Each structure stands twice: as structure tokens, then as C-alpha cells.
Amino acid sequence: MKTKESARVGIVMGSRSDLPVMQGAADSLKEFGVPYEITVVSAHRSPQRMMEYAQQAAGRGIQVIIAGAGGAAHLPGMIASATPLPVIGVPVKSSNSMDGWDSVLSILQMPKGVPVATVALNGGANAGILATQILGATDAKLRQAIDDYKETMRLSVEDMAKSVEKGL
């Protein structure tokens, strides 16, 4: 399994077909300057690879794992069961999905003791932002980057409001 030495966030997905959604997480992390690694592990097709990834992540310096999966979406929960790290689940609407609800509920409904933070369906970008916020709890530079990002969003809304109000 090829990994980046300095990666702080691990991004995993159950299939290459999940990459368009999970690229949003990578793009968000890149925007904040957070080093990450990205790979495919499958809870159903490569359970040993998945377990090795989860069990070895902390020892390699990973601090947060983002796991995306569609359909039955067991990957985030299985990763969470095998690591002490926080796991963010990204439900992916796949071609064999029931409008994505199967993925959402599979990731949301975790048993006590195995929490998975869950973002919206196809919410890869928000997963990257959330991972940055988690890291920012102990990294002042990242916390400031999140503050700046939120200020930019606020100013954007102010600009939109002025534009809309002019038209009334």
C-alpha cells in the first residue's frame, strides 16, 4: 500500500467508482494544506487489506480517516471498529443504491462504541473540511485557516444579499 510519509488524513473508498465524490475530500484538504493519502480498500472484497489499513494508520501518522462507501456502505464502520482514530463516513450514491439512503443509514446507524461522524450523501468536500476542523483543534494554523474560510463564506453571502436586494 503506497502512502505519503507526511500524510495526516487517510482517504479510503470501497471502489474506484467512488473517486469523483472522494476527490472532493482531497480537494478540500489540499485547499487547507493538509497532507493526505488516498487509496481503495473494500470491506467486502478485500477485508484483510481494509483491516491492515485501519490498524496501521495511526502508526503511520494518520490522525483522521475519511471513508467513503456506497450501497451497504460497511467500510466506514469497519474501519472505525479497527482503529482508535476518528473516522468520517461519506455515504456515496452508487448505481446499485436506493437513492443513497442505504448508504446514509448504514453509516449513520453505528452501534454504541463504534462512532462514525457522517456527512451528507456525496459530501466528500465537507468530509475534508471536517477533518481539517478536527486537526485544527490542536493546530492553530489550521484553526486560523478554517476561520478565514468561514469569513470568506460570510462575505460571499453579504455580497449575494446586496446583489439580490438591489434587484428588489
C-alpha positions in Angstrom: 0.0 0.0 0.0 1.7 3.2 -1.2 1.3 6.1 1.3 2.6 9.6 1.7 5.1 9.8 4.6 3.7 13.1 5.9 0.0 12.3 5.5 -2.2 13.4 8.3 -5.5 12.3 6.8 -6.2 9.0 5.1 -8.9 8.8 2.5 -10.3 5.4 1.6 -13.1 4.3 -0.6 -14.7 1.0 -1.4 -14.3 1.3 -5.1 -12.6 3.4 -7.8 -16.1 4.4 -8.8 -16.4 6.4 -5.5 -13.4 8.6 -6.6 -15.4 11.5 -8.0 -17.1 12.0 -4.6 -14.0 11.4 -2.6 -12.0 13.8 -4.8 -14.0 16.5 -3.0 -12.4 15.5 0.3 -8.9 15.5 -1.3 -9.6 18.9 -2.8 -10.7 20.4 0.5 -7.7 19.1 2.3 -5.4 20.4 -0.5 -7.1 23.8 -0.1 -6.2 23.9 3.6 -2.7 22.5 3.0 -3.4 19.2 4.9 -1.3 16.3 3.6 -3.3 13.2 2.8 -3.1 9.8 1.2 -5.8 8.2 -0.8 -6.5 4.5 -1.7 -9.1 1.9 -2.3 -9.9 -0.7 0.3 -13.1 -2.8 0.3 -14.9 -4.1 3.4 -16.4 -6.9 1.3 -13.8 -7.6 -1.5 -10.6 -7.0 0.4 -11.3 -7.3 4.2 -7.7 -8.1 5.1 -6.4 -5.1 3.3 -9.1 -2.9 5.0 -8.2 -4.2 8.4 -4.4 -3.7 7.8 -5.1 -0.2 6.7 -7.2 0.6 9.7 -4.9 -1.0 12.2 -1.7 0.6 10.8 -2.9 4.1 10.1 -2.2 5.7 13.5 1.3 4.2 13.5 2.0 5.8 10.1 1.0 9.3 11.4 -2.6 9.4 10.1 -4.8 11.4 12.5 -8.2 11.2 10.8 -9.6 8.8 8.3 -12.3 9.7 5.8 -14.0 6.6 4.4 -16.5 6.7 1.6 -18.8 3.9 0.5 -21.9 3.2 -1.4 -24.6 0.6 -1.3 -24.5 -1.3 2.0 -21.6 1.1 3.0 -19.9 -1.0 5.6 -16.4 0.4 5.0 -16.6 3.4 7.4 -17.9 1.4 10.3 -15.5 -1.5 9.8 -12.6 1.0 9.6 -13.9 2.6 12.9 -14.0 -0.8 14.5 -10.3 -1.4 14.0 -8.7 2.0 14.7 -8.6 4.5 17.6 -8.7 7.4 15.1 -11.7 9.5 14.3 -13.5 8.3 11.2 -15.6 10.4 9.0 -18.0 8.5 6.8 -19.1 9.7 3.3 -22.2 7.9 2.0 -21.9 7.6 -1.8 -24.9 7.2 -4.0 -23.9 4.3 -6.2 -25.5 2.7 -9.2 -27.0 -0.1 -7.1 -28.2 2.2 -4.4 -31.7 3.0 -3.2 -31.3 6.8 -3.8 -28.4 6.7 -1.5 -30.5 6.1 1.7 -29.0 2.6 2.1 -25.5 4.2 2.3 -26.6 7.1 4.6 -28.3 4.8 7.1 -25.6 2.2 7.0 -23.0 4.8 8.1 -25.3 6.7 10.5 -26.6 3.8 12.4 -23.5 2.6 14.2 -23.6 0.6 17.4 -22.6 2.2 20.7 -18.8 2.2 21.0 -18.1 2.5 17.3 -18.9 6.1 16.3 -18.6 7.4 12.7 -19.0 11.1 12.0 -21.2 11.2 8.9 -21.5 13.9 6.3 -24.3 14.3 3.7 -24.7 12.0 0.7 -21.9 12.6 -1.7 -20.4 15.1 0.8 -16.8 14.5 0.2 -15.9 18.2 0.3 -17.5 18.6 3.8 -15.6 15.5 5.0 -12.3 17.2 4.1 -13.4 20.4 5.9 -14.5 18.4 8.9 -11.2 16.6 9.0 -9.4 19.9 8.9 -11.5 21.2 11.8 -10.7 18.1 13.8 -7.0 18.7 13.2 -7.5 22.4 13.9 -8.5 21.5 17.5 -4.8 21.1 18.2 -3.2 23.0 15.3 -3.6 26.8 15.5 -2.6 27.3 11.8 -5.4 25.0 10.6 -7.8 26.6 13.0 -7.0 30.0 11.6 -7.4 28.6 8.0 -10.9 27.4 9.0 -11.7 30.8 10.5 -10.5 32.5 7.3 -12.6 30.1 5.2 -15.7 30.8 7.2 -15.1 34.6 7.0 -14.8 34.3 3.2 -18.2 32.4 3.1 -19.8 35.1 5.3 -18.5 37.9 3.0 -19.8 36.0 0.0 -23.3 35.8 1.5 -23.1 39.6 2.2 -22.3 40.2 -1.4 -25.1 38.0 -2.6 -27.6 39.7 -0.3 -26.6 43.2 -1.6 -26.9 41.9 -5.2 -30.4 40.4 -4.5 -31.6 43.4 -2.6 -30.5 45.8 -5.4 -32.9 43.9 -7.7 -35.9 44.3 -5.5 
